[in-house]
Amino acid sequence: MDVNANTSNTGMNVVNTEQKPSYLSRINSFILQSKRVWQVLRKPSSEEFKATAKVAALGILAMGAIGFLISDIIKILFK
């Protein structure tokens, strides 16, 4: 069976003849997508920024606490 062959719903093998896009077209596509994102961007309000910072800080603290607890448990078990 061909590596590029796909089986459709009818059970028939369909050969995939699509070629990869060239590097130039991939770069061009990336630039167009980046422009689209850049046009939608906006500066967050101070409330949004504070909420995001709080959530990030809580996540970092939680991960640190979990890591600390795991290291303590390992120290106790393998003492």
C-alpha positions in Angstrom: 0.0 0.0 0.0 1.3 3.5 -0.9 2.4 5.6 2.1 0.4 8.5 0.9 -2.8 6.5 0.3 -5.8 7.3 2.3 -9.0 5.2 2.7 -12.2 7.2 2.0 -15.6 6.3 3.4 -16.3 4.2 0.4 -13.4 1.9 1.2 -11.5 2.9 -2.0 -7.8 4.0 -1.8 -7.2 7.6 -2.7 -3.7 8.6 -3.4 -2.7 12.0 -1.9 -0.9 13.9 -4.7 -0.8 17.3 -2.8 2.7 18.7 -2.6 4.1 20.6 0.3 4.0 24.4 -0.1 7.3 26.0 -0.9 9.3 27.9 1.7 8.5 31.2 0.0 4.7 30.6 0.1 4.9 29.4 3.7 6.8 32.6 4.7 4.3 34.7 2.8 1.4 32.9 4.5 3.0 33.5 7.9 3.5 37.2 7.2 -0.2 37.6 6.1 -1.4 35.8 9.3 0.9 37.9 11.5 -0.5 41.1 9.9 -4.0 39.9 10.6 -3.2 39.2 14.3 -1.4 42.5 14.6 -4.5 44.4 13.4 -6.7 42.8 16.0 -4.3 43.4 18.9 -5.1 45.9 21.6 -3.6 47.1 24.8 -5.3 45.4 27.8 -7.0 47.6 30.4 -5.3 47.9 33.8 -8.1 45.6 35.2 -7.4 42.9 32.6 -3.7 43.2 33.2 -4.0 42.9 36.9 -6.3 39.9 36.6 -3.9 38.2 34.3 -1.0 38.9 36.5 -2.8 37.6 39.6 -3.8 34.3 37.8 -0.2 33.9 36.5 1.2 34.5 40.0 -1.2 32.0 41.6 -0.2 29.4 39.0 3.5 29.9 39.7 2.9 29.7 43.4 0.8 26.6 43.1 3.5 24.9 40.9 6.2 25.9 43.4 4.2 24.5 46.3 3.5 21.2 44.5 7.2 20.9 43.7 8.2 21.7 47.3 5.7 19.1 48.6 7.0 16.4 46.2 10.6 17.1 47.1 9.7 16.9 50.8 7.9 13.6 50.3 10.8 12.2 48.4 13.2 13.3 51.1 11.0 11.6 53.8 10.6 8.4 51.9 14.2 7.9 50.9 15.9 9.2 54.1 
